[in-house]
Amino acid sequence: MQLKAEPEMAGKVVRCPGCNTKLSIPANLGGLPPPTNLPPPPSGVTPPNGMQDGQTDQPADSTEAPPQHQEYSTAGQQERGGWEEADPANPSILAAIGIGLVCTLAWYGILFPFGVGKYGSPPSNTMDYIHDLFYERTWVNMLESFFFFWAMSILWLKMKKLRHQKDAMYLDVLPSDIGQEINAGNVGQFVDHLYGLPSRLRDSIMVNRIRKGLELFEVRQNNGEVNTMLEAQSNIDSARVGGSYALVKVFLWAIPILGFIGTVLGLSSAIGSIDLSDTSDLDKIMGSIGNVTSGLGTAFDTTLLGLVLAMVLNFPMNALSKSEDDNLNNIDAFCNEVLLPRLNDGGGIAGGDTSGLMDTLVKAVANAQKEFLVDLNALSAKIKDYADNLDKRAAAHQERVDAEFAMSLNRMREDLTNAVKDSVKTTTEYTRALSSGIQGLNNVLTELGGKQVIIHQTVKKGWFSRG
């Protein structure tokens, strides 16, 4: 298998993208034609096009074509039929769910030993606060954590697919030893070369696009049609890659919404925990106020966790999206700068008159530009509508939360004020009654002090008494 390398990589040791074997790039790489003698493939790897171990490709300046291309015929063209293409951007949903669930359980297992104290008690340190944030703030935080790890699993699987696409960029898909230009006589050899690439790497966006372009050129021998097909395939690949972020964007929207739901639940729990049935018991009132503050802590912590997770998720999602867009741009640049200039359809019509070809190219470019502008305008309008609707929903939801929160605080303040007033009034009445009783007792004692009590002793008569 032949690979491509930039001149600045000369003399370095890299790994083969096909078999992951270490190989050394020649030191005299820059500006020289591709090597004529290739090393034998690693053991256990079947060489392309039937090449045996120890054999090499024929030199580029040889007058004879390589043996594997001499017997090319239309029968070989009919036997190819392409290969099954895997989705280059959308990972398996079941695999992402499994990885996200395992990561969620692992995260909660890591935080479990850091919980100290009883349930609902104030945290003693930072790790205890983080433990309480995930364990003691209702089911909303658990669901937010699962959605976050699920989305991160999707991004990780997409990153592996992107690494596979970048590895395929190192393949020499259009070797110069077959020919400097691609025409009706040797296009089948180029297609056969693509079919001889390792199956792990040939199923990539770049190889599939070039294969489809060469197979169309093999049938039609028209550069304009190949160019139109490559542009259409580029739009399909771009739409496929952009659509693969739909579920991640749903999670990016759902996680903050779950935080707001947790806020409402916390406020409801705080208001429902107020117990003013017995205003004379101060301990009961203080316990009710403690339950209110606990509910408010739950309300604010769920929103805090949702916003933090959404912000953390946004950075890798946008970075990966940019990397995939750059990879698609590199593939488009390769097709425009390498593949299309090497295609030679003989002038497009018999006699070498290129006026028809130029008209076709001008019309194709004009139609493509028109379609691009229409699609761009439609996409811009959709994005604007989506952003406006999202801002409106967020603003309306925030206003509702603020209004309910203010209403709840006012209601709680009024209830507490009324309870304190009733308690003060009752205490005042009890004090007045006690003062009246004490005054009456003082009056009785004063009256008794002004009177004399005469005690008469009764003389008993009996046997020994004086009579």
LINVENMO-V801982 format. One record per backbone hydrogen bond with DSSP energy under -0.5 kcal/mol. CO is the residue of the C=O (numbers start at 1). NH is the residue of the N-H. If there is no record, write none. Layout:
CO_NH, CO_NH
//
This chain:
2_172, 6_9, 7_10, 9_12, 12_14, 12_25, 14_23, 16_20, 21_16, 23_14, 25_11, 26_11, 26_29, 29_32, 36_38, 42_45, 47_50, 48_51, 51_47, 52_55, 59_62, 66_69, 66_70, 67_70, 67_71, 69_72, 73_77, 74_78, 75_79, 76_80, 77_80, 77_81, 89_91, 92_96, 93_97, 94_98, 95_99, 96_100, 97_101, 98_102, 99_103, 100_104, 101_105, 102_106, 103_107, 104_108, 105_109, 106_110, 107_111, 108_112, 109_113, 111_114, 112_115, 114_116, 118_121, 125_129, 126_130, 127_131, 128_132, 129_133, 130_134, 131_135, 132_136, 137_141, 138_142, 139_143, 140_144, 141_145, 142_146, 143_147, 144_148, 145_149, 146_150, 147_151, 148_152, 149_153, 150_154, 151_155, 152_156, 153_157, 154_158, 155_159, 156_160, 157_161, 158_162, 159_163, 160_164, 161_165, 162_166, 163_167, 164_168, 165_169, 166_169, 167_170, 168_171, 170_4, 171_173, 175_178, 175_179, 181_183, 182_344, 183_186, 183_187, 186_190, 187_191, 188_192, 189_193, 190_194, 191_195, 192_196, 194_197, 198_201, 198_202, 199_203, 202_204, 204_208, 205_209, 206_210, 207_211, 208_212, 209_213, 210_214, 211_215, 212_216, 213_217, 214_218, 215_219, 216_220, 217_221, 222_226, 223_227, 224_228, 225_229, 226_230, 227_231, 228_232, 229_233, 230_234, 231_235, 232_236, 233_237, 234_238, 235_239, 236_240, 237_241, 238_242, 239_243, 240_244, 242_245, 243_246, 245_249, 246_250, 247_251, 248_252, 249_253, 250_254, 251_255, 252_256, 253_257, 254_258, 255_259, 256_260, 257_261, 258_262, 259_263, 260_264, 261_265, 262_266, 263_267, 264_268, 265_269, 266_270, 267_271, 268_272, 269_273, 271_274, 277_279, 278_281, 280_282, 281_285, 282_286, 283_287, 284_288, 285_289, 286_290, 287_291, 288_292, 289_293, 290_294, 291_295, 292_296, 293_297, 294_298, 295_299, 296_300, 297_301, 298_302, 299_303, 300_304, 301_305, 302_306, 303_307, 304_308, 305_309, 306_310, 307_311, 308_312, 309_313, 310_314, 311_315, 312_316, 313_317, 314_318, 315_319, 316_320, 317_321, 318_322, 319_323, 320_324, 321_325, 322_326, 323_327, 324_328, 325_329, 326_330, 327_331, 328_332, 329_333, 330_334, 331_335, 332_336, 333_337, 334_338, 334_339, 335_340, 338_342, 339_342, 339_343, 340_343, 342_182, 345_348, 349_352, 350_353, 352_354, 354_358, 355_359, 356_360, 357_361, 358_362, 359_363, 360_364, 361_365, 362_366, 363_367, 364_368, 365_369, 366_370, 367_371, 368_372, 369_373, 370_374, 371_375, 372_376, 373_377, 374_378, 375_379, 376_380, 377_381, 378_382, 379_383, 380_384, 381_385, 382_386, 383_387, 384_388, 385_389, 386_390, 387_391, 388_392, 389_393, 390_394, 391_395, 392_396, 393_397, 394_398, 395_399, 396_400, 397_401, 398_402, 399_403, 400_404, 401_405, 402_406, 403_407, 404_408, 405_409, 406_410, 407_411, 408_412, 409_413, 410_414, 411_415, 412_416, 413_417, 414_418, 415_419, 416_420, 417_421, 418_422, 419_423, 420_424, 421_425, 422_426, 423_427, 424_428, 425_429, 426_430, 427_431, 428_432, 429_433, 430_434, 431_435, 432_436, 433_437, 434_438, 435_439, 436_440, 437_441, 438_442, 439_443, 440_444, 441_445, 442_446, 443_447, 444_448, 445_449, 446_450, 447_450, 448_451, 452_454, 454_456, 456_458, 458_460, 462_465
//
